[in-house]
């Protein structure tokens, strides 16, 4: 069950960390942080590392999500879980797809600001 919790929470924490760091930088600067001008590392210091922790652990999050979904399908196929248990696998997939879509859409350029 721990893999399922990590798989669902990781993409949510990723966006909370990125947008939270962006809001802190906005408050510190008095204007929206600009790509290539306002470096998160220089503005935020330790907050930059803490808010970026989900990015640094992205591999662990993807692994937990994949393991969790595959495990659910395996247990349903072998008859150890009811087919209704697949709902969590679909929730995990939906959360990751929504997170990826938000990161790609990125209406205010937070991801670009962070990575640049």
N, C-alpha and C positions, 0 to 999 in steps of 0.2 A: 504493500500500500504506500510505502514511502516514495517509491519511484513515481507513482501516480500523482502524489502531492507535488513533488518536484517538477514533474512534467507540466502540470497545470499552472503552478505559481511562477515558474522561471520566466516565461515571456511577459507576464504581468509585471514582475519585478524589473525586468529589463526596461520597460517603458516608464515605470515609476521612477527608476534611477535616472534615466536620460532626461525626462521632462522635469523632474525635480531639480537636477543640476542646472538645467536651462533656466528654470525659474529663480534659483539662487543667483545665478550669474546676471539675470535680468535685474534683480533687486540690487545687486552690488554695482552694476554699471549705470543703472537708471535708464537704459534703453535695451532693446532686444539684442542679444549677442549676435555679432555678425561673423559669417564664415570668413576665414583667413585673416581676420582682424583681432578677434577676441578669443584667445586660446584658452580652452577650459583648464588646462594644467596650471597656467599662470594665474588665472582668476580664482580658482577654487582650492588648490592645494590638496589637502587630504580628502576633502569632499569629492574631488574628481575621482580619486581611487575608489572610494566607497560606492559612489553612484555608478561607477563603471564596472563594479564587480560582476554583475550579471553578464556583461560583455566578455569579460575575461573567462568566465565559466560557461560560455556558450556551448562548448563541446560537451560538457557534462550534462547540460540541459537537453541537448538534442539526443544524446545517448539515453538518458532516462526516459524521454518521451518515446523514442523508438522501441526500447526494451519493454516499456509498459504496454504499448499498443500491441506489439507482437505477442507478448505474454498473454494478454486478454484473448486474442484470437486463438492462440494455442489451447488455452484452458476451455474455451467454448467448444472448439472442435473435438477435444478429447472427452467432453461431457462432464468436466469438473465444475463448470459454471453454466448458469442459464444464459440463453441468448440475450436476455435483458442486460447482462453485465457488459455487453458491448457498447452500451450508451456512454460509459466513461471513456472508452477508446475514441469514440466519435467526438466527445467533448474535448479531449486532448488535441485531436487533429484540428478541430474548429478553432480552438484558442491559438494554436501555432499558426494556422493559416491567417487568422485575423491579425495576429501580431506582425507577421510578415507583410501583410497588405498595408497595415498602418505605417510600418517602417518604410515601405516603398513609396507610399503616398506622401507621407511626412509633410503635412500642410504648412508648417512654419520652419522647416529646415533644421530640426534639432539633430537628426542623425548626421547630416552633412556637417553641421557645426562641430559635433563631437569628434567625428572621424578626421576632419581636416586638421 
